[in-house]
């Protein structure tokens, strides 16, 4: 759970183009402490998490959405979700999402999704995260 919350803090911070130093200054802590929160090495207290939510201008619930505890039946699904979350929070994932969001033509969006899906299939990744585009 601490890692999931930290990853969501990082993702929200990057979406705002905010550095760790900027967030640290808003919270009156060191940037190293922000790193520890984001990496899940240090647990974030409830009051600190509320301050982070305020600094990032998001509801507190943002850090708990789609989070659950791991059990034997959902372990593989959670691992996939965590790797997806890590990708989305990465610089490349953020850049890809921002660029895709700027595409306003639905047909172009579907074509792009189709292209990426085909490339992934050729790479041996048969798991489809999204349904294929409608023809």
N, CA and C of each residue as an Amber inpcrd file, in Angstrom:
protein
   405
   0.8320000  -1.1900000   0.0000000   0.0000000   0.0000000   0.0000000
   0.8780000   1.2540000   0.0000000   1.9530000   1.2660000   0.7910000
   2.8240000   2.4420000   0.8520000   3.4320000   2.7380000  -0.5200000
   3.8220000   1.6750000  -1.2330000   4.3990000   1.8530000  -2.5730000
   3.3600000   2.4000000  -3.5460000   2.1250000   1.8870000  -3.4520000
   1.0520000   2.3680000  -4.3360000   0.7730000   3.8480000  -4.0920000
   0.6880000   4.2350000  -2.8330000   0.4340000   5.6440000  -2.4930000
   1.5950000   6.5010000  -2.9950000   2.8190000   6.0450000  -2.7770000
   3.9870000   6.7940000  -3.2340000   4.0080000   6.9750000  -4.7430000
   3.6570000   5.9070000  -5.4620000   3.6190000   5.9700000  -6.9310000
   2.5630000   6.9810000  -7.3950000   1.4420000   7.0270000  -6.6920000
   0.3860000   7.9710000  -7.0620000   0.7770000   9.4120000  -6.7330000
   1.5180000   9.5900000  -5.6570000   2.0430000  10.9290000  -5.3440000
   2.9480000  11.3800000  -6.4820000   3.8580000  10.5060000  -6.8860000
   4.8020000  10.8380000  -7.9620000   4.0630000  11.1650000  -9.2580000
   3.0800000  10.3400000  -9.6030000   2.3410000  10.5620000 -10.8380000
   1.6360000  11.9180000 -10.8190000   0.9800000  12.2450000  -9.7160000
   0.2900000  13.5370000  -9.6290000   1.2710000  14.6960000  -9.7000000
   2.4190000  14.5320000  -9.0380000   3.4370000  15.5900000  -9.0540000
   3.9550000  15.8130000 -10.4720000   4.2240000  14.7270000 -11.1850000
   4.7290000  14.8500000 -12.5520000   3.6760000  15.4180000 -13.5010000
   2.4150000  15.0760000 -13.2710000   1.3500000  15.6300000 -14.1110000
   1.2800000  17.1540000 -13.9970000   1.6640000  17.6680000 -12.8400000
   1.6850000  19.1220000 -12.6280000   3.0150000  19.7520000 -13.0260000
   3.9300000  18.9470000 -13.5520000   5.2810000  19.4250000 -13.9040000
   5.9680000  20.0260000 -12.6830000   5.7620000  19.3970000 -11.5400000
   6.3120000  19.8800000 -10.2840000   7.5250000  19.0110000  -9.9270000
   8.5990000  19.6350000  -9.5170000   9.7760000  18.8760000  -9.0880000
   9.5850000  18.3880000  -7.6600000  10.4430000  17.4520000  -7.2610000
  10.4110000  16.9930000  -5.8760000  10.7370000  18.1560000  -4.9390000
  11.6350000  19.0150000  -5.3690000  12.0020000  20.1840000  -4.5620000
  10.8080000  21.1130000  -4.3780000  10.0430000  21.3340000  -5.4520000
   8.8590000  22.1950000  -5.3530000   7.8470000  21.6340000  -4.3560000
   7.6060000  20.3310000  -4.4400000   6.6610000  19.7110000  -3.5190000
   7.2020000  19.7750000  -2.0930000   8.4860000  19.5000000  -1.9440000
   9.1010000  19.5580000  -0.6150000   8.9560000  20.9460000   0.0040000
   9.1770000  21.9800000  -0.7980000   9.0390000  23.3470000  -0.2820000
   7.6000000  23.6330000   0.1300000   6.6500000  23.1500000  -0.6400000
   5.2350000  23.3620000  -0.3030000   4.8750000  22.6700000   1.0120000
   5.5930000  21.5850000   1.3220000   5.3050000  20.8080000   2.5290000
   6.2430000  21.1490000   3.6840000   7.2350000  21.9990000   3.4100000
   8.2480000  22.3710000   4.3980000   9.0290000  21.1480000   4.8990000
   9.4310000  20.3020000   3.9200000  10.2730000  19.1400000   4.1970000
  11.3900000  19.1130000   3.1600000  12.2840000  18.1510000   3.2370000
  13.3740000  18.0460000   2.2630000  12.9110000  17.2590000   1.0390000
  13.5910000  17.4740000  -0.0770000  13.2440000  16.7190000  -1.2780000
  13.5670000  15.2330000  -1.0710000  14.5540000  14.9410000  -0.2050000
  14.8740000  13.5430000   0.0880000  13.6900000  12.8440000   0.7590000
  12.9650000  13.5770000   1.5870000  11.7930000  12.9870000   2.2340000
  10.7070000  12.7050000   1.2050000  10.5510000  13.6030000   0.2330000
   9.5910000  13.3680000  -0.8480000   9.9960000  12.1030000  -1.6110000
  11.2960000  11.9390000  -1.8790000  11.7780000  10.7260000  -2.5550000
  11.3970000   9.4740000  -1.7630000  11.5830000   9.5200000  -0.4600000
  11.2570000   8.3640000   0.3890000   9.7650000   8.0550000   0.3490000
   8.9260000   9.0870000   0.3480000   7.4920000   8.8670000   0.2280000
   7.1610000   8.2190000  -1.1160000   7.7160000   8.7880000  -2.1850000
   7.4020000   8.3130000  -3.5270000   7.8940000   6.8910000  -3.7690000
   8.9950000   6.5060000  -3.1540000   9.5300000   5.1580000  -3.3160000
   8.8940000   4.1590000  -2.3640000   8.0590000   4.6440000  -1.4480000
   7.4040000   3.7750000  -0.4940000   8.3130000   3.3240000   0.6380000
   9.4800000   3.9400000   0.7720000  10.4070000   3.5880000   1.8520000
   9.9580000   4.1620000   3.1830000   9.2250000   5.2680000   3.1320000
   8.7100000   5.8920000   4.3450000   7.1970000   6.0050000   4.2210000
   6.5040000   5.5630000   5.2360000   5.0380000   5.6390000   5.2640000
   4.6140000   7.0960000   5.4480000   3.6050000   7.5010000   4.7150000
   3.0920000   8.8640000   4.7900000   1.9810000   8.9050000   5.8340000
   2.1020000   9.7870000   6.8060000   1.0450000   9.9150000   7.8210000
  -0.2060000  10.5110000   7.1740000  -1.3200000  10.3630000   7.8470000
  -2.5890000  10.8770000   7.3240000  -2.5450000  12.3950000   7.1540000
  -1.9990000  13.0910000   8.1330000  -1.9550000  14.5560000   8.0380000
  -1.0050000  15.0010000   6.9270000   0.1160000  14.3020000   6.7600000
   1.0600000  14.6440000   5.6820000   0.4400000  14.3420000   4.3280000
  -0.2860000  13.2300000   4.2240000  -0.9260000  12.8880000   2.9600000
  -1.9750000  13.9320000   2.5910000  -2.6940000  14.4490000   3.5720000
  -3.6600000  15.5180000   3.3010000  -2.9380000  16.7660000   2.8000000
  -1.7870000  17.0830000   3.3960000  -1.0020000  18.2440000   2.9500000
  -0.4960000  18.0270000   1.5230000  -0.0880000  16.8050000   1.2080000
   0.3700000  16.4860000  -0.1580000  -0.7880000  16.6410000  -1.1360000
  -1.9600000  16.1280000  -0.7700000  -3.1430000  16.2640000  -1.6290000
  -3.4590000  17.7340000  -1.8780000  -3.3600000  18.5490000  -0.8430000
  -3.6090000  19.9830000  -1.0000000  -2.5700000  20.6210000  -1.9320000
  -1.3080000  20.2700000  -1.7370000  -0.2350000  20.8430000  -2.5710000
  -0.3880000  20.4280000  -4.0270000  -0.8740000  19.2000000  -4.2600000
  -1.0430000  18.6920000  -5.6230000  -2.4330000  18.9810000  -6.1850000
  -3.2640000  19.6220000  -5.3580000  -4.6080000  20.0360000  -5.7670000
  -5.4680000  18.8640000  -6.2380000  -5.4350000  17.7760000  -5.4580000
  -6.2640000  16.5970000  -5.7430000  -6.9630000  16.1790000  -4.4620000
  -8.0920000  15.4760000  -4.5810000  -8.7480000  14.9510000  -3.3780000
  -7.8810000  13.8670000  -2.7280000  -7.9670000  13.7420000  -1.4470000
  -7.2040000  12.7340000  -0.7110000  -7.4680000  11.3320000  -1.2600000
  -8.6840000  11.0670000  -1.6630000  -9.0590000   9.7400000  -2.1760000
  -8.2630000   9.3370000  -3.4140000  -7.6860000  10.2900000  -4.1180000
  -6.8920000  10.0080000  -5.3120000  -5.8070000   8.9800000  -5.0200000
  -5.2470000   9.0400000  -3.8320000  -4.1300000   8.1650000  -3.4970000
  -4.5550000   6.7530000  -3.1280000  -5.8670000   6.5290000  -3.0300000
  -6.3580000   5.2100000  -2.6670000  -7.2270000   4.5740000  -3.7410000
  -7.4980000   5.2870000  -4.8180000  -8.3250000   4.7450000  -5.8920000
  -7.6430000   3.5410000  -6.5140000  -8.4250000   2.4900000  -6.7640000
  -7.9530000   1.2610000  -7.3940000  -6.8570000   0.5710000  -6.5940000
  -6.7570000   0.8410000  -5.3160000  -5.7950000   0.1450000  -4.4700000
  -6.5220000  -0.9520000  -3.7200000  -5.8470000  -2.0540000  -3.5490000
  -6.4010000  -3.1350000  -2.7440000  -5.2480000  -3.9490000  -2.1960000
  -5.5490000  -4.7550000  -1.2170000  -4.5060000  -5.5980000  -0.6760000
  -4.3320000  -6.8090000  -1.5630000  -3.1460000  -7.3570000  -1.5640000
  -2.8320000  -8.4950000  -2.4220000  -3.2910000  -9.7800000  -1.7640000
  -3.9520000 -10.6290000  -2.5370000  -4.2500000 -11.9760000  -2.0740000
  -3.8980000 -12.9390000  -3.1970000  -3.9830000 -14.2360000  -2.9350000
  -3.5550000 -15.2270000  -3.9120000  -4.3370000 -15.1590000  -5.2060000
  -5.6350000 -14.8410000  -5.1450000  -6.4660000 -14.8670000  -6.3440000
  -6.2350000 -13.6660000  -7.2480000  -5.7520000 -12.5530000  -6.7020000
  -5.6040000 -11.3580000  -7.5270000  -4.1520000 -10.9220000  -7.6650000
  -3.1990000 -11.7190000  -7.2080000  -1.7910000 -11.3350000  -7.2170000
  -1.2680000 -10.9810000  -8.5970000  -1.5410000 -11.8160000  -9.5990000
  -1.0280000 -11.5440000 -10.9480000  -1.6490000 -10.2800000 -11.5140000
  -2.9460000 -10.0900000 -11.2880000  -3.6320000  -8.8990000 -11.7940000
  -3.0600000  -7.6420000 -11.1440000  -2.7670000  -7.7020000  -9.8450000
  -2.1950000  -6.5490000  -9.1610000  -0.7900000  -6.2550000  -9.6570000
   0.0030000  -7.3060000  -9.9190000   1.3470000  -7.0840000 -10.4420000
   1.2850000  -6.3780000 -11.7840000   0.3390000  -6.7860000 -12.6430000
   0.1600000  -6.1190000 -13.9320000  -0.2610000  -4.6680000 -13.7180000
  -1.1770000  -4.4420000 -12.7860000  -1.6240000  -3.0870000 -12.4880000
  -0.4960000  -2.2240000 -11.9730000   0.3540000  -2.7970000 -11.1360000
   1.4860000  -2.0390000 -10.6040000   2.4650000  -1.6830000 -11.7090000
   2.7400000  -2.6250000 -12.6270000   3.6690000  -2.3060000 -13.7090000
   3.0580000  -1.2640000 -14.6420000   1.7460000  -1.3300000 -14.8460000
   1.0820000  -0.3050000 -15.6590000   1.1720000   1.0470000 -14.9590000
   0.9330000   1.0460000 -13.6540000   1.0310000   2.2890000 -12.8920000
   2.4280000   2.8710000 -12.9500000   3.4340000   2.0030000 -12.8570000
   4.8190000   2.4700000 -12.9310000   5.1030000   3.0670000 -14.3050000
   4.5800000   2.4300000 -15.3760000   4.8030000   2.9680000 -16.7140000
   4.1040000   4.3080000 -16.8830000   2.8540000   4.3790000 -16.4640000
   2.0920000   5.6230000 -16.6190000   2.7630000   6.7680000 -15.8710000
   3.3790000   6.4700000 -14.7390000   4.0440000   7.5060000 -13.9440000
   5.4470000   7.8260000 -14.4440000   5.9620000   7.0370000 -15.3820000
   7.3060000   7.2800000 -15.9070000   7.2820000   8.4630000 -16.8730000
   8.4280000   9.0660000 -17.1210000   8.4650000  10.1830000 -18.0810000
   7.9140000   9.7920000 -19.4570000   8.2380000   8.5880000 -19.9260000
   7.7420000   8.1600000 -21.2330000   6.2330000   7.9510000 -21.2030000
   5.7380000   7.3590000 -20.1360000   4.2980000   7.1400000 -20.0080000
   3.5270000   8.4460000 -19.9500000   4.0440000   9.3950000 -19.1960000
   3.3990000  10.7100000 -19.1180000   3.4180000  11.4110000 -20.4710000
   4.5580000  11.3470000 -21.1580000   4.6590000  11.9890000 -22.4770000
   3.6810000  11.3500000 -23.4580000   3.5930000  10.0180000 -23.4380000
   2.6740000   9.3170000 -24.3290000   1.2250000   9.6980000 -24.0310000
   0.8650000   9.7460000 -22.7640000  -0.5020000  10.1180000 -22.3930000
  -0.8250000  11.5550000 -22.7680000   0.1090000  12.4550000 -22.5430000
  -0.1300000  13.8600000 -22.9050000  -0.2940000  14.0170000 -24.4130000
   0.5660000  13.3420000 -25.1810000   0.4780000  13.4400000 -26.6430000
  -0.8380000  12.8420000 -27.1340000  -1.1980000  11.6730000 -26.6020000
  -2.4390000  11.0280000 -27.0240000  -3.6500000  11.8940000 -26.6850000
  -3.6250000  12.5440000 -25.5340000  -4.7400000  13.4050000 -25.1250000
  -4.9050000  14.6060000 -26.0560000  -3.8340000  15.0190000 -26.7130000
  -3.9180000  16.1620000 -27.6330000  -4.5180000  15.7840000 -28.9840000
  -4.6180000  14.4890000 -29.2800000  -5.2210000  14.0360000 -30.5400000
  -6.7330000  14.1410000 -30.3940000  -7.3480000  14.9930000 -31.1890000
  -8.7900000  15.1990000 -31.0640000  -9.5980000  14.3680000 -32.0560000
  -8.9890000  13.9250000 -33.1180000  -9.6820000  13.1440000 -34.1360000
  -9.8250000  11.6950000 -33.6620000 -11.0640000  11.2520000 -33.4630000
 -11.3270000   9.8970000 -32.9780000 -10.7830000   8.8160000 -33.8850000
 -10.8500000   9.0450000 -35.1850000 -10.3470000   8.0530000 -36.1370000
  -8.8310000   7.9090000 -36.0170000  -8.1400000   9.0150000 -35.8250000
  -6.6880000   8.9760000 -35.6510000  -6.3440000   8.2620000 -34.3450000
  -7.1010000   8.5270000 -33.2930000  -6.8660000   7.8470000 -32.0120000
  -7.0200000   6.3360000 -32.1630000  -8.0930000   5.9090000 -32.8310000
  -8.3110000   4.4780000 -33.0350000  -7.2020000   3.8650000 -33.8750000
  -6.7530000   4.5700000 -34.8950000  -5.6700000   4.0630000 -35.7440000
  -4.3770000   3.9220000 -34.9420000  -4.0920000   4.9060000 -34.1000000
  -2.8930000   4.8550000 -33.2680000  -2.9670000   3.6680000 -32.3120000
  -4.1040000   3.4830000 -31.6620000  -4.2850000   2.3650000 -30.7480000
  -4.1130000   1.0430000 -31.4800000  -4.6630000   0.9520000 -32.6700000
  -4.5390000  -0.2600000 -33.4690000  -3.0690000  -0.5390000 -33.8030000
  -2.3410000   0.4970000 -34.1700000  -0.9180000   0.3480000 -34.4880000
  -0.1330000  -0.1520000 -33.2760000  -0.3430000   0.4600000 -32.1430000
   0.3690000   0.0720000 -30.9260000   0.0100000  -1.3590000 -30.5310000
  -1.2560000  -1.7130000 -30.6580000  -1.6940000  -3.0690000 -30.3280000
  -1.0100000  -4.0880000 -31.2330000  -0.9310000  -3.8150000 -32.5140000
  -0.2600000  -4.7270000 -33.4550000   1.2190000  -4.8650000 -33.1420000
   1.8670000  -3.7720000 -32.8270000   3.2910000  -3.8210000 -32.4740000
   3.4920000  -4.6770000 -31.2280000   2.6470000  -4.4820000 -30.2280000
   2.7500000  -5.2590000 -28.9910000   2.5480000  -6.7450000 -29.2650000
   1.6020000  -7.0730000 -30.1260000   1.3610000  -8.4730000 -30.4630000
   2.5660000  -9.0680000 -31.1720000   3.1920000  -8.3060000 -32.0440000
   4.3830000  -8.7890000 -32.7420000   5.5430000  -8.9980000 -31.7730000
   5.5640000  -8.2350000 -30.7140000   6.6090000  -8.3680000 -29.7040000
   6.3320000  -9.5400000 -28.7690000   5.2130000 -10.2200000 -28.9760000
   4.8970000 -11.3730000 -28.1520000   4.0240000 -11.0500000 -26.9620000
   3.6250000  -9.8060000 -26.8580000   2.7540000  -9.4200000 -25.7400000
   1.3160000  -9.5870000 -26.2020000   0.7270000 -10.7270000 -25.9030000
  -0.6290000 -11.0340000 -26.3650000  -1.7120000 -10.4840000 -25.4540000
  -1.3260000  -9.9790000 -24.3040000  -2.3280000  -9.4440000 -23.3850000
  -2.8150000  -8.1000000 -23.8940000  -4.1050000  -7.9920000 -24.1230000
  -4.6750000  -6.7270000 -24.5610000  -5.2000000  -5.9760000 -23.3600000
  -4.6960000  -4.7800000 -23.1600000  -5.1470000  -3.9560000 -22.0500000
  -6.4560000  -3.2790000 -22.4230000  -6.5860000  -2.8990000 -23.6660000
  -7.7980000  -2.2300000 -24.1430000  -8.4260000  -3.0750000 -25.2470000
  -9.7280000  -2.9610000 -25.4180000 -10.3520000  -3.7060000 -26.5160000
  -9.8800000  -3.1560000 -27.8580000  -9.8780000  -3.9950000 -28.9040000
  -9.4500000  -3.5100000 -30.2200000 -10.3970000  -2.4130000 -30.7110000
  -9.8750000  -1.4870000 -31.5060000 -10.7260000  -0.4080000 -32.0260000
 -11.8020000  -0.9590000 -32.9430000 -12.9700000  -0.2820000 -32.9280000
 -14.0590000  -0.6710000 -33.8070000 -13.7430000  -0.2420000 -35.2360000
 -14.0960000  -1.0880000 -36.1730000 -13.8610000  -0.7880000 -37.5910000
 -14.9820000   0.0280000 -38.1620000
